[in-house]
C-alpha cells in the first residue's frame, strides 16, 4: 500500500515571550523581555497509508495544529522529516497545495455574499484546472454532496450544514488525494452532523482519499475514521485502530436492565449502579472484575427480564481517560 | 494581471455590490461631509477671502480628496483580522500568493467604491456649487489619478495591517497614518494655503501624491503637473510594494519563531 503521509522524528519549537505578572512586570517588559522555548511537536513519527482515515486527536495545546501546519508546509520543522503525497511540505508548499485539500470548520473559504458556484469557479482558476475538467468535477461533486439546489444561493443564506457541504466540495474540486479536516462538524445540529460524516466517509471510500481529521466530537471519529492517533504534549501517545481502541480501553460496559418487578437488588464486585428507577436499572460494569454474563446471570436469578441493553461507554470517556492517564504519567515522570 | 487575479477582483467587486446598505451609508456620509464643509468655507471666505482660491474650487477639491479617502478599502483591518484569527495561516496553504490575491480583492473593492462615490461626489458638488470645475474635460484625468491614489493607499493599508504580526493591533499605526494623510495629504485644504515649512514637508511626503495631487485638478492643475503627480504616485507605489513584500516576509518568518 502506498504511503500518503510519512513523518519521522518531527519536532517544532517556538520561542515565546514571557510576561511578568503585575504592573511592575508589565513596565519591566517594555524594556527587557525574557523568552522561553516551547516544543509544540516533539519527535513525532507516523506513517499513514493512502486511503486511510485517521483521527488526529489530542487535548487543546497538544500540538495538533502545529503538526498540521507542518504537514501543509506553512511551518518549517526545527528537526525531523516529513513527506506528504510524496513532497516535502515546507520545500514544495505550492506544489503540495495541488495535492491536499483543507476543510476548517471554523473558517470559511466561500465568499459570503456570493453563491458557492462563484467560489467554485474561482478555485478552478486558482488550481489551474482545465475548464472542461473543472466543470465535470464540479458537477460530480455537486451531485455527490447534494448541493445542487443551493449552488446559486448566496452563502449567507445557507444553513451551516449546507455551507459545510459546499466547503467540502470547494476543498475537493482539485481532486486532492489527501484531505485535512479540522472540526468539520462544529456548530452543526445532530442531523447535519450525521450527513456531513456520511458524505465525508462515503467520498473517501469511493475515491480512496486519505483523511486526517481533528475533532473534539468523538462521534466524528467513530463514524468517519478507522484509526486513531492521539498526541499529548507534542508526542505520540497512542496509535490504534478504532476497534482495538475499544477493546483495549473499554474495560467498562453499561448494562440497562428492564425488569417485570419494580425493584432489583444486585450487589456484585465491580458493578456500580448509575441509575435506578422502577422497572429499570442502569449499571456500569468493570469487566475485569465481573464479566457481563455473571451480572446477567445474577439479574435473572433475582427478577424477570423484559429487556436488556449492553453498551460501550461513549468514545468521549475513552479519549478523556487516555488524556488523563497521559497527564498523570507526565506529572509522575522525573523532571 | 492574469485571469485568475482579474476573477478575484471581479468577485470582490460583486461581493461589495451585494453590500448595498454599506454602499448607501458611505455615500450619505460623503454627501454630508461635502455639504458641511462647503457651508464652512462659504462662511470663512465671506469674512476673509483667500487670493486665487474660490469657494466652489474648494468644494470640488474636497469632493476629490474625500472621494479618494473614502474609496480606500480597509485592508489594514482585514489583514489584522486574518493575522489575529489565524486565517492567514490557512490562506498560505493555497497555490497563490497571499499578498497578490489580497491586493486583487482590494482592487475590486476599490473600483466599486471609486465608481459609486464618484457619481455621488459629482452630483453633490454640482448641486452645492451649481457649476462644473473649470475645464471639465480635464477631470477625466481623475480616473488614472484616483485609481493610482487608491492603489497606493491600499498598499499602505495592507502594510499597516501586516504590523499586526508584531503589535497584534494595528489601529495605533493606522490612526497615525490616517491623521498624517489628512494633514500632509491636504485633505481639507490645498497645500499652497499651508505655512511654507509645513507645505515643504507635505510635498516631500507620499501623502501629497495621494490627495493634494489629484485634488489640485479642481484648482486648475496643468497637464505637466498631472503627469508629475502620476509619476510620483508610481514611484511611491514602487517603494510601498517593496516595503510590503519585505514586511510580509518578516511577518511570515515570525510564524516560524512564535507559532501560528
Boltz contact constraints between the chains, C-beta under 6 A:
constraints:
  - contact:
      token1: [A, 14]
      token2: [B, 258]
      max_distance: 6.0
  - contact:
      token1: [A, 14]
      token2: [B, 259]
      max_distance: 6.0
  - contact:
      token1: [A, 15]
      token2: [B, 257]
      max_distance: 6.0
  - contact:
      token1: [A, 69]
      token2: [B, 260]
      max_distance: 6.0
  - contact:
      token1: [A, 72]
      token2: [B, 93]
      max_distance: 6.0
  - contact:
      token1: [A, 74]
      token2: [B, 89]
      max_distance: 6.0
  - contact:
      token1: [A, 74]
      token2: [B, 92]
      max_distance: 6.0
  - contact:
      token1: [A, 74]
      token2: [B, 93]
      max_distance: 6.0
  - contact:
      token1: [A, 76]
      token2: [B, 256]
      max_distance: 6.0
  - contact:
      token1: [A, 94]
      token2: [B, 95]
      max_distance: 6.0
  - contact:
      token1: [A, 97]
      token2: [B, 93]
      max_distance: 6.0
  - contact:
      token1: [A, 97]
      token2: [B, 94]
      max_distance: 6.0
  - contact:
      token1: [A, 97]
      token2: [B, 95]
      max_distance: 6.0
  - contact:
      token1: [A, 98]
      token2: [B, 95]
      max_distance: 6.0
  - contact:
      token1: [A, 102]
      token2: [B, 93]
      max_distance: 6.0
  - contact:
      token1: [A, 104]
      token2: [B, 90]
      max_distance: 6.0
  - contact:
      token1: [A, 107]
      token2: [B, 87]
      max_distance: 6.0
  - contact:
      token1: [A, 107]
      token2: [B, 90]
      max_distance: 6.0
  - contact:
      token1: [A, 111]
      token2: [B, 11]
      max_distance: 6.0
  - contact:
      token1: [A, 111]
      token2: [B, 15]
      max_distance: 6.0
  - contact:
      token1: [A, 113]
      token2: [B, 15]
      max_distance: 6.0
  - contact:
      token1: [A, 113]
      token2: [B, 18]
      max_distance: 6.0
  - contact:
      token1: [A, 114]
      token2: [B, 14]
      max_distance: 6.0
  - contact:
      token1: [A, 114]
      token2: [B, 15]
      max_distance: 6.0
  - contact:
      token1: [A, 118]
      token2: [B, 11]
      max_distance: 6.0
  - contact:
      token1: [A, 122]
      token2: [B, 7]
      max_distance: 6.0
  - contact:
      token1: [A, 122]
      token2: [B, 11]
      max_distance: 6.0
  - contact:
      token1: [A, 125]
      token2: [B, 4]
      max_distance: 6.0
  - contact:
      token1: [A, 125]
      token2: [B, 7]
      max_distance: 6.0
  - contact:
      token1: [A, 126]
      token2: [B, 4]
      max_distance: 6.0
  - contact:
      token1: [A, 126]
      token2: [B, 96]
      max_distance: 6.0
